[in-house]
Every structure is written in structure tokens, then in C-alpha cells.
Amino acid sequence: MRNVLIPTDFTVQSLQLVQKALDALDHQPTNIILFHAFDISMQSPELLGSSRRLPYAEALTDEFRNGCRRLKTTYGKFLKEVNIRHMYGSTVAVFRNFIDANDIDLIICPNDFVFSKVTESSVNPEKMFRKSGTPVVHPVIRKTTFVQPESEPLAQTMAVLIR
């Protein structure tokens, strides 16, 4: 079972990366963790424990929730769970603790990833991803092997970039 972390801005477009990742992982049993980081503000009521509201509550739309349900329906055989997780902090040390606590095996973050803030306290996770020590896959690639007929016994491997 793979635990794969994918950054999200809680838009349906960000869920397309989940589809590409599942296809590239050759439909291995997978748990997806949709991730967003928030900076800790010293005036933040979360520090006092008085806030029970999620920092991304306003960004979490019915359209996004339905998109997550569609993924579970479409990829139900091998997509075991889709979880939304957030983290308070912007340091690599805090992110490594998050990685360990969630048993993350792989981070998917394409080269053309564009960070979108959900709130003023949203943190761009790319630097934390690079320095975490966890494998980061930038282009989502799936390898397909084509075997030539017996008249031409050469096998060719072709990498297909999924966009």
C-alpha cells in the first residue's frame, strides 16, 4: 500500500493530478493525502485551541467533495482512501514530522505546479518537498512496454509523459 502526498488548492483541477498519479502508479493499492500547509500566526486563535474551524473550510466546496467521491468511485479497486490533511508550519523539520506521522512514501509535485494560496496564511510547500528526504516525482511518468512480433524480436520501452 502506497501513501502518496499531493498538494491541493481545493479546486477540482487539482484532482486531475490524482488521476494522473494513479495511472502512473500502474493502479497499485494507494492512499492519497491531499495536502495544504498554513503558516502559524502569533495572533492566531488556533494556538489557543479556541478555533474548531478548519483553515480551508471556505475553500472546501461541494464541487471538490464530489470530485473526491468520483475518484473513489472510478478508481475504487486500488484507491483505498482520499484524505485531506493540513499542517501548521513552514519549516522542513515540521514537514518531516508530518511525513513520518502520515507514513508518506512518495510526493507528487509536477514541474509545472503553480502554488495557489487558499488563505493569507497558506504556505508554498515546494521547498519543504525538496528538502524532506521523501522521493518527489515531478513529471508523472508511466512506462509502457511494447513487444514486437516474432519477426522483429526487439522490445521497446516507451515513457509516456502524462499531462
N, C-alpha and C positions, 0 to 999 in steps of 0.2 A: 504494500500500500504506500503510495507516494503522497506526501503532503506538499502541495505547491502553493507558494505565495504569489499573488498577482496584485499589483497596485490598482486601485479603483478611485474614480471620482463620482461614483454612484450614478453614472449615466448608463443607458442601455448600450451605447457604443463601447464602453469599457468592457462589457461582457463578451464582445467579439473575440477578445484576446483569450478568454476562457475556452471558447470553441477551438481556436487555433492550437492552443496548448494541448487540449485533449486529443486532437487529431495527431499532433506531432509526437505525443507520448504513446502512440500506437494503441490507444484505448486500454492502457494499464489501469488497474483499480487506483483511483485518485481521490484525494480530498482537496478541495480548492479553498484557500483562505484569501478572500478579497480584503485588501489592506489599505488603510489610510492612517497617516501619522499626524499628530497635533502637538504643537509646542505647548509647554507649560507656562502659563501666565501667572505671575505672582499675585495678581488680583483675582485670579480665577476661583470661583466658588467650589470647583471640583476638588481643590486642595483641602478644603474644609469638610468635604464629604456631604455637603448640603445639596448638591445638584444630582438629581437622578436621571436627568435627560441626557441622551446620547449627543455628543458634539455634532454628529452628522444627521440628526433627526429630521431636520428640514430638507436635507438633500435626498433622503431615502424615500423615493416616490413609489407609487403603486406600479408604475411602468417598470421600474427597476426590479421590484419584488417579483412581478410577473415574469420578467426576463430570467430571473434566477430559477423560478419554477419551471419555465420552459426548458432550461438547461438540464434540470433534474429529470424531466420527462424524456427529453431527446437522448440524453447520454446516461440514463438510469442504470444500465448494466455495469458501467465502470466508473461513473461519477457517484461516489458514495455520499459525500457531503459538500455543500457550499456554505461556508461560514463567512460572516462579515466580522472582521476584527479591527480594532483601532488601538493605537498606542499613544501615550502621552510621553513626549520627549523627542529630542533631536540628536542624541549622541549615539555613536556606534555601540558603546557599551550597553546602553538601554536596549538598542535594537537586537544585539546578540542575546540578551536575556529573553527578549520576545521570541526570537528564533528557537532558542532552547525550550522554552515553555510550550511552544506550539509544534515542536518536532518537525520543523520545516526542512525538507530535503533539497528544494530547488526554488529559485526565484525566477519568474518570467518578467522581463522588462525589455521590450524591444528597443532597438536603436532609435526609432522614430517616436519614442514615448514623449508625450508632452504633458507635463505636470499641470493639473488644474486645481486651484485652491477651492475647497468647499466652504471654508470659513477663513477668517483672517488669521487664525492660528494654525492653518494647515501647513505641513512641512513637506518639502520635496524630498522623497526618500532615496533618490538615486545614489547619493554619496554613501548613505548607510548601506545600501545594497552592495555597492562595490567593495566596501571595507569590512563586510560582515564575516567573510570566510566561507559563506554558503555559495554554492555554484549559482551563477546568474547566467541565464540564457537570454541573449539579446535578440538575434533573429530566431524566430520559431521555425525550425527546420525539420522536415520529415524526410527520411531516406526511403526510397523505394528501389527494390532490386528487380531488374528486368533480365530474364534469361532468354538467350537467343535459341532458335530451333537447333536441332542436332546438326544441321548442315553448317551452321555457324556457331561453334561451341563457346564463344566468348560471352562472359556475363558482364553486364554493365551495371554500375550503380549510379543512380542519378539523385542528386539532392534537389529537393523541390522547396523553394522558399515560399512559405505560406504567408500571405499578407492579408 
